[in-house]
Amino acid sequence: MSASRIISLKDSPRRRSSRVVGLDDASEWAPHLRRIGFHEGVEVEVLSGRDPVMVRCQNGCVALRRCMLGCVRVCALREDDRPVPRVA
């Protein structure tokens, strides 16, 4: 992964894939977000919305309150950071 600036998912531009680098464990939302799949290394993308916000996480989409996004730390992915799909 390239060296990128770490930002909050709340500040991530729409339709830009990012990788989770960590959660703010001081936040009350961290345990809930972990339960629904927000873990270090997972690719996420803000899709739409103001509050709630639609977020793609792994292979699914979830609607989250904007305040919940503040505890998710991400770094932007470049196209060459994405894994190459395997062809069977």
MDAnalysis code that builds the backbone (N, CA, C; Angstrom):
import MDAnalysis as mda
import numpy as np

u = mda.Universe.empty(264, n_residues=88, atom_resindex=np.repeat(np.arange(88), 3), trajectory=True)
u.add_TopologyAttr("name", ["N", "CA", "C"] * 88)
u.add_TopologyAttr("resid", np.arange(1, 89))
u.add_TopologyAttr("resname", ["MET", "SER", "ALA", "SER", "ARG", "ILE", "ILE", "SER", "LEU", "LYS", "ASP", "SER", "PRO", "ARG", "ARG", "ARG", "SER", "SER", "ARG", "VAL", "VAL", "GLY", "LEU", "ASP", "ASP", "ALA", "SER", "GLU", "TRP", "ALA", "PRO", "HIS", "LEU", "ARG", "ARG", "ILE", "GLY", "PHE", "HIS", "GLU", "GLY", "VAL", "GLU", "VAL", "GLU", "VAL", "LEU", "SER", "GLY", "ARG", "ASP", "PRO", "VAL", "MET", "VAL", "ARG", "CYS", "GLN", "ASN", "GLY", "CYS", "VAL", "ALA", "LEU", "ARG", "ARG", "CYS", "MET", "LEU", "GLY", "CYS", "VAL", "ARG", "VAL", "CYS", "ALA", "LEU", "ARG", "GLU", "ASP", "ASP", "ARG", "PRO", "VAL", "PRO", "ARG", "VAL", "ALA"])
u.atoms.positions = np.array([
    [0.849, -1.170, 0.000],
    [0.000, 0.000, 0.000],
    [0.892, 1.229, 0.000],
    [0.477, 2.231, -0.740],
    [1.264, 3.446, -0.812],
    [1.089, 4.267, 0.459],
    [2.038, 5.148, 0.691],
    [1.933, 6.030, 1.847],
    [0.903, 7.106, 1.526],
    [-0.191, 7.112, 2.231],
    [-1.254, 8.081, 2.021],
    [-1.559, 8.770, 3.329],
    [-2.214, 9.871, 3.201],
    [-2.652, 10.627, 4.371],
    [-3.817, 9.899, 5.028],
    [-3.776, 9.774, 6.334],
    [-4.840, 9.112, 7.081],
    [-5.871, 10.163, 7.473],
    [-7.128, 9.885, 7.134],
    [-8.227, 10.795, 7.427],
    [-9.381, 10.014, 8.045],
    [-10.363, 10.722, 8.497],
    [-11.592, 10.117, 8.999],
    [-12.465, 9.729, 7.810],
    [-13.200, 8.652, 7.925],
    [-14.113, 8.263, 6.848],
    [-15.160, 9.351, 6.622],
    [-15.470, 10.111, 7.653],
    [-16.417, 11.222, 7.534],
    [-15.923, 12.259, 6.529],
    [-14.601, 12.409, 6.392],
    [-14.002, 13.397, 5.494],
    [-13.603, 12.810, 4.145],
    [-13.854, 11.533, 3.948],
    [-13.489, 10.866, 2.700],
    [-14.431, 11.293, 1.578],
    [-13.881, 11.590, 0.399],
    [-14.747, 11.968, -0.723],
    [-15.638, 10.804, -1.148],
    [-16.803, 11.120, -1.654],
    [-17.705, 10.080, -2.162],
    [-17.064, 9.370, -3.339],
    [-17.410, 8.093, -3.447],
    [-16.974, 7.244, -4.575],
    [-15.467, 7.086, -4.683],
    [-14.749, 7.269, -3.575],
    [-13.312, 7.015, -3.569],
    [-13.041, 5.880, -2.605],
    [-12.465, 4.803, -3.110],
    [-12.169, 3.650, -2.261],
    [-11.052, 3.975, -1.291],
    [-11.236, 3.509, -0.073],
    [-10.251, 3.701, 0.986],
    [-10.071, 2.390, 1.730],
    [-8.984, 2.300, 2.480],
    [-8.730, 1.127, 3.299],
    [-8.750, 1.556, 4.759],
    [-9.458, 0.789, 5.585],
    [-9.521, 1.081, 7.014],
    [-8.151, 0.814, 7.630],
    [-7.626, 1.810, 8.350],
    [-6.347, 1.637, 9.033],
    [-6.548, 1.521, 10.540],
    [-7.746, 1.814, 11.015],
    [-8.021, 1.660, 12.430],
    [-9.306, 2.356, 12.844],
    [-9.730, 2.071, 14.067],
    [-10.904, 2.703, 14.645],
    [-10.471, 3.414, 15.916],
    [-11.142, 4.494, 16.237],
    [-10.885, 5.227, 17.473],
    [-11.557, 4.466, 18.604],
    [-10.773, 3.731, 19.389],
    [-11.321, 2.888, 20.449],
    [-11.977, 3.690, 21.572],
    [-11.714, 4.992, 21.635],
    [-12.358, 5.831, 22.650],
    [-13.815, 6.128, 22.278],
    [-14.178, 5.874, 21.024],
    [-15.539, 6.154, 20.564],
    [-16.501, 5.048, 21.001],
    [-17.697, 5.447, 21.367],
    [-18.722, 4.467, 21.723],
    [-19.158, 3.629, 20.518],
    [-18.871, 4.107, 19.313],
    [-19.306, 3.414, 18.093],
    [-18.352, 2.321, 17.644],
    [-17.109, 2.322, 18.117],
    [-16.104, 1.361, 17.646],
    [-16.551, -0.096, 17.763],
    [-17.088, -0.553, 18.898],
    [-17.508, -1.955, 18.980],
    [-18.619, -2.308, 17.981],
    [-19.545, -1.382, 17.781],
    [-20.648, -1.621, 16.842],
    [-20.119, -1.730, 15.407],
    [-19.193, -0.845, 15.055],
    [-18.632, -0.860, 13.706],
    [-17.824, -2.125, 13.460],
    [-17.083, -2.581, 14.456],
    [-16.332, -3.836, 14.301],
    [-17.284, -5.007, 14.061],
    [-18.396, -5.012, 14.783],
    [-19.369, -6.097, 14.648],
    [-19.943, -6.190, 13.236],
    [-20.065, -5.052, 12.553],
    [-20.650, -5.090, 11.206],
    [-19.589, -5.129, 10.104],
    [-18.298, -5.289, 10.481],
    [-17.281, -5.556, 9.469],
    [-16.215, -4.502, 9.255],
    [-16.206, -3.434, 10.025],
    [-15.176, -2.410, 9.870],
    [-13.943, -2.820, 10.664],
    [-12.984, -3.414, 9.947],
    [-11.741, -3.891, 10.556],
    [-10.568, -3.341, 9.761],
    [-9.397, -3.335, 10.370],
    [-8.198, -2.889, 9.685],
    [-7.980, -3.702, 8.412],
    [-7.703, -3.008, 7.321],
    [-7.435, -3.656, 6.038],
    [-8.641, -3.786, 5.129],
    [-9.839, -3.542, 5.627],
    [-11.057, -3.676, 4.826],
    [-11.200, -2.465, 3.905],
    [-11.602, -2.725, 2.675],
    [-11.841, -1.648, 1.720],
    [-13.251, -1.102, 1.920],
    [-13.366, 0.230, 1.992],
    [-14.652, 0.895, 2.198],
    [-14.795, 2.025, 1.184],
    [-16.052, 2.445, 0.977],
    [-16.315, 3.537, 0.046],
    [-17.602, 4.237, 0.462],
    [-17.546, 5.554, 0.608],
    [-18.745, 6.337, 0.892],
    [-19.506, 6.465, -0.423],
    [-20.760, 6.008, -0.427],
    [-21.538, 6.005, -1.655],
    [-22.428, 7.230, -1.787],
    [-23.218, 7.535, -0.759],
    [-24.139, 8.661, -0.863],
    [-24.710, 9.011, 0.493],
    [-25.399, 10.133, 0.525],
    [-26.151, 10.519, 1.698],
    [-25.474, 11.550, 2.564],
    [-26.284, 12.185, 3.387],
    [-25.791, 13.155, 4.356],
    [-25.885, 12.562, 5.750],
    [-27.054, 12.133, 6.141],
    [-27.236, 11.478, 7.438],
    [-28.588, 10.778, 7.412],
    [-28.645, 9.504, 7.216],
    [-27.535, 8.538, 7.235],
    [-26.740, 8.541, 5.929],
    [-25.562, 7.949, 6.005],
    [-24.642, 7.849, 4.883],
    [-24.565, 6.387, 4.459],
    [-24.671, 6.126, 3.162],
    [-24.549, 4.767, 2.643],
    [-23.064, 4.490, 2.385],
    [-22.560, 3.397, 2.985],
    [-21.143, 3.041, 2.892],
    [-21.026, 1.597, 2.434],
    [-20.168, 1.371, 1.429],
    [-19.848, 0.000, 1.019],
    [-18.712, -0.475, 1.911],
    [-18.891, -1.646, 2.495],
    [-17.881, -2.244, 3.371],
    [-17.791, -3.715, 3.004],
    [-16.640, -4.137, 2.528],
    [-16.441, -5.494, 2.026],
    [-17.417, -5.717, 0.882],
    [-18.306, -6.685, 1.001],
    [-19.221, -6.998, -0.108],
    [-20.640, -6.534, 0.145],
    [-20.838, -5.665, 1.110],
    [-22.183, -5.210, 1.417],
    [-22.229, -3.707, 1.609],
    [-23.434, -3.200, 1.781],
    [-23.639, -1.776, 2.025],
    [-24.383, -1.600, 3.339],
    [-24.011, -0.559, 4.066],
    [-24.671, -0.239, 5.326],
    [-24.959, 1.249, 5.364],
    [-26.032, 1.608, 6.053],
    [-26.347, 3.011, 6.288],
    [-25.886, 3.356, 7.696],
    [-25.043, 4.369, 7.812],
    [-24.482, 4.758, 9.094],
    [-24.745, 6.234, 9.362],
    [-24.864, 6.560, 10.629],
    [-24.960, 7.968, 11.015],
    [-23.613, 8.632, 10.758],
    [-23.631, 9.876, 10.357],
    [-22.388, 10.598, 10.067],
    [-21.460, 10.617, 11.283],
    [-22.017, 10.705, 12.492],
    [-21.178, 10.729, 13.695],
    [-20.408, 9.416, 13.865],
    [-20.942, 8.317, 13.352],
    [-20.254, 7.027, 13.450],
    [-19.022, 6.991, 12.546],
    [-19.092, 7.690, 11.416],
    [-17.975, 7.679, 10.469],
    [-16.733, 8.365, 11.032],
    [-16.931, 9.233, 12.000],
    [-15.813, 9.980, 12.561],
    [-14.782, 9.126, 13.269],
    [-15.149, 7.948, 13.732],
    [-14.163, 7.126, 14.455],
    [-13.451, 6.128, 13.539],
    [-13.802, 6.090, 12.259],
    [-13.144, 5.185, 11.307],
    [-12.009, 5.944, 10.619],
    [-10.782, 5.467, 10.761],
    [-9.611, 6.080, 10.126],
    [-9.280, 5.306, 8.862],
    [-9.107, 6.038, 7.752],
    [-8.859, 5.407, 6.458],
    [-7.729, 6.103, 5.724],
    [-7.176, 5.409, 4.745],
    [-6.263, 6.034, 3.789],
    [-6.774, 5.689, 2.400],
    [-6.652, 6.639, 1.485],
    [-7.160, 6.466, 0.126],
    [-6.372, 5.397, -0.615],
    [-7.058, 4.679, -1.466],
    [-6.411, 3.679, -2.316],
    [-6.177, 4.249, -3.696],
    [-5.053, 3.922, -4.273],
    [-4.826, 4.230, -5.680],
    [-5.240, 2.998, -6.471],
    [-5.422, 3.138, -7.757],
    [-5.823, 1.997, -8.586],
    [-4.823, 0.847, -8.498],
    [-3.524, 1.147, -8.435],
    [-2.532, 0.072, -8.388],
    [-2.413, -0.552, -6.996],
    [-3.128, -0.021, -5.995],
    [-3.150, -0.625, -4.660],
    [-4.183, -1.732, -4.560],
    [-5.091, -1.797, -5.520],
    [-6.159, -2.791, -5.476],
    [-5.619, -4.154, -5.867],
    [-6.120, -5.203, -5.219],
    [-5.690, -6.546, -5.612],
    [-6.191, -6.880, -7.014],
    [-5.398, -7.625, -7.733],
    [-5.782, -8.048, -9.084],
    [-6.728, -9.226, -8.968],
    [-7.915, -9.142, -9.600],
    [-8.860, -10.260, -9.507],
    [-8.293, -11.523, -10.149],
    [-8.534, -12.655, -9.505],
    [-8.069, -13.932, -10.042],
    [-9.092, -14.464, -11.026],
    [-8.587, -14.947, -12.151],
    [-9.470, -15.518, -13.172],
    [-9.376, -17.028, -13.081],
    [-10.521, -17.658, -12.986],
    [-10.544, -19.129, -12.854],
    [-10.447, -19.796, -14.194],
])
